[in-house]
Amino acid sequence: MIRFLPEDAAALLDLSASVGWTHSLEDWQTALAAGIIFGHRDGARIQSSAAIYKYGSELASIGQVIVRAEARRQGLARALMLRCLAQAPAQPIMLVATPAGQPLYESLGFRIVEPTFRLISEGPISLPQPVDCRPMTAADLSLAFTLDAIAYGADRSHLLRERWKQSGHAAILTDGSGFACATPHGLGPIIAASAAGAAQLIAFLAVRQRVVVDVPERQAEFLRLLTQAGLRFIGTRPLMLLNASELPGKRESVFALASLAYG
């Protein structure tokens, strides 16, 4: 098992493509900058990966647990999970599980705390005009870091800074109560004080791109607004947690995850 370096991004992209995941090279470059990624290599070819993202001492997230088809049933995923868990002993660790991975995570002590729903837009969406939004700039990053830290109960500024470098496309509510980031693959995180504010952020960003968003189940009103606006459910995944009974922070402010890997 090895730790991957920035120059491994292209080989990691080949790994994720082998299982049908729609990562880009920029996604892997951001992941390598934001977290710690372990895996197994067979010559020039990467056979497996798993990443852990540490948000101070209060929270961590595990993602990108991938094993190439021909390398499965050899214990690689379990070994990678144990290596990741050793990076954040005793602190709350979250992940969003695939159906294939969920039994492994349950065997390691993870428990479901909340389903998440993925929605996409097939065309124009019918949300009210976003009159209370503006483009987010680098000068707004400190406010975004603060809002995110309150929502997550942890300092994710390193992740958000790398996410910002990747996209540079984000929106902030003019009253400073919420923000949202975008990449070519989706929108998130979305942090806001209300479903109406979160919907304004979606409407603002949707002008420039298709909407793909992962929404926690607790945001029932937001989910209703999005489906009424024309977004469609395409799947659900359980958000799981280890070393705590509930997620830290003010989770009612989290309207969309940054990604399934980052939480």
SVG drawing of the C-alpha trace seen along z (x, -y; Angstrom):
<svg xmlns="http://www.w3.org/2000/svg" viewBox="-44 -42 50 54">
<polyline fill="none" stroke="black" stroke-width="0.4" points="0.0,0.0 1.3,-3.5 0.2,-7.1 -0.4,-8.8 1.2,-12.0 0.0,-14.8 1.7,-13.2 -0.6,-10.2 -3.8,-12.1 -3.9,-10.8 -3.5,-7.2 -6.2,-7.7 -8.5,-9.1 -7.9,-5.8 -8.9,-3.9 -12.2,-5.8 -13.0,-5.5 -12.6,-1.7 -15.6,-1.5 -17.7,-4.1 -17.2,-7.0 -17.3,-10.4 -14.3,-12.1 -12.2,-14.6 -8.4,-15.1 -9.2,-18.3 -11.3,-16.4 -8.4,-14.1 -6.0,-17.0 -8.2,-18.7 -8.6,-15.5 -4.9,-15.0 -4.4,-18.6 -7.2,-18.4 -6.7,-15.0 -4.6,-11.9 -5.1,-9.1 -3.8,-5.6 -4.0,-2.7 -2.3,0.3 -0.3,0.2 0.6,2.9 3.4,1.5 2.2,-1.7 -1.5,-0.8 -3.3,-1.8 -5.5,1.1 -7.3,-0.6 -7.7,-3.9 -9.3,-5.4 -9.1,-8.9 -9.5,-10.6 -10.1,-14.3 -9.4,-15.6 -11.3,-18.7 -9.3,-19.6 -9.8,-17.2 -13.6,-17.5 -14.5,-15.6 -13.2,-13.6 -14.6,-12.2 -13.7,-9.1 -14.3,-8.8 -13.1,-7.5 -13.0,-3.9 -12.4,-2.2 -11.0,1.3 -10.5,2.2 -12.7,5.1 -10.0,7.7 -8.5,6.8 -11.6,7.4 -12.1,10.0 -8.5,9.7 -9.2,7.6 -7.9,4.4 -10.8,2.2 -10.8,3.3 -7.0,2.8 -7.5,-0.7 -10.3,-1.6 -8.2,-0.5 -5.3,-2.7 -7.7,-5.7 -9.3,-5.1 -5.8,-5.0 -5.3,-8.6 -8.2,-9.9 -8.4,-7.7 -11.5,-8.2 -12.8,-11.3 -16.1,-11.3 -15.7,-10.0 -18.4,-10.3 -18.8,-8.7 -21.5,-8.3 -21.8,-4.6 -22.3,-2.8 -24.4,0.3 -21.3,2.4 -19.4,0.8 -22.0,0.5 -21.6,4.0 -17.8,3.4 -18.5,0.0 -21.1,1.6 -18.6,4.3 -16.2,1.6 -18.8,-0.1 -20.2,-2.8 -24.0,-3.4 -26.4,-5.2 -27.4,-8.6 -29.2,-10.0 -30.0,-9.3 -28.9,-11.7 -30.7,-12.3 -29.1,-13.1 -31.1,-15.3 -30.4,-16.6 -31.8,-19.1 -32.7,-17.8 -33.2,-21.4 -34.2,-24.9 -35.5,-25.0 -38.3,-27.1 -37.0,-28.8 -37.7,-32.4 -35.1,-35.0 -32.1,-35.0 -32.4,-38.7 -30.5,-38.3 -27.4,-36.6 -24.1,-37.8 -21.0,-36.0 -18.6,-35.0 -15.1,-36.4 -11.9,-35.5 -12.6,-38.3 -15.7,-36.3 -13.8,-33.1 -13.3,-33.9 -17.0,-34.4 -17.7,-31.1 -15.2,-29.3 -17.0,-30.7 -20.5,-29.7 -19.2,-26.2 -17.5,-25.7 -20.7,-26.5 -22.7,-24.2 -20.2,-21.3 -18.8,-21.9 -15.3,-21.6 -12.8,-23.6 -13.0,-22.6 -11.2,-25.7 -8.4,-23.7 -10.9,-21.7 -13.0,-24.7 -9.9,-26.7 -8.9,-23.8 -12.4,-23.5 -12.4,-27.2 -9.2,-26.8 -10.8,-24.1 -13.9,-26.0 -13.8,-29.7 -17.5,-29.7 -19.6,-30.3 -22.4,-32.4 -23.1,-34.1 -26.3,-35.6 -26.1,-39.3 -27.0,-39.3 -24.0,-37.0 -26.2,-34.1 -25.2,-31.5 -23.0,-30.4 -22.7,-27.7 -19.8,-26.4 -19.9,-24.8 -17.8,-22.5 -18.5,-21.0 -19.9,-17.9 -22.2,-19.5 -23.1,-22.1 -22.0,-22.0 -21.6,-22.6 -24.7,-24.7 -24.9,-26.4 -27.8,-28.7 -30.2,-29.8 -33.3,-28.6 -34.6,-26.5 -35.6,-29.8 -32.0,-31.0 -30.6,-27.7 -33.0,-27.8 -31.8,-31.3 -28.2,-30.0 -29.2,-27.1 -31.1,-29.4 -28.1,-31.8 -25.6,-29.0 -28.0,-27.1 -27.8,-29.9 -24.3,-28.7 -24.5,-24.9 -26.6,-21.8 -27.6,-21.2 -26.4,-18.0 -26.9,-18.2 -26.7,-15.8 -29.3,-16.8 -29.7,-15.5 -33.1,-13.9 -33.7,-16.4 -34.0,-19.2 -37.6,-18.2 -38.7,-21.7 -35.7,-22.2 -36.2,-18.9 -39.9,-19.9 -38.8,-23.2 -36.3,-21.5 -38.7,-18.8 -41.3,-21.4 -38.7,-23.4 -38.2,-20.4 -35.2,-18.6 -35.4,-14.8 -34.3,-12.2 -31.8,-9.8 -30.6,-8.0 -30.2,-7.8 -27.1,-7.0 -26.8,-6.6 -24.6,-9.0 -22.8,-6.9 -20.9,-7.9 -18.3,-6.3 -17.2,-7.3 -20.3,-9.5 -24.0,-9.1 -24.8,-12.2 -23.0,-14.6 -21.5,-17.7 -22.4,-21.3 -25.6,-23.1 -26.6,-20.5 -29.9,-22.2 -27.8,-24.8 -26.3,-22.1 -28.6,-22.0 -26.2,-20.1 -22.9,-18.2 -19.7,-19.4 -19.5,-15.9 -20.1,-12.3 -16.4,-12.1 -16.1,-15.3 -19.4,-15.2"/>
</svg>
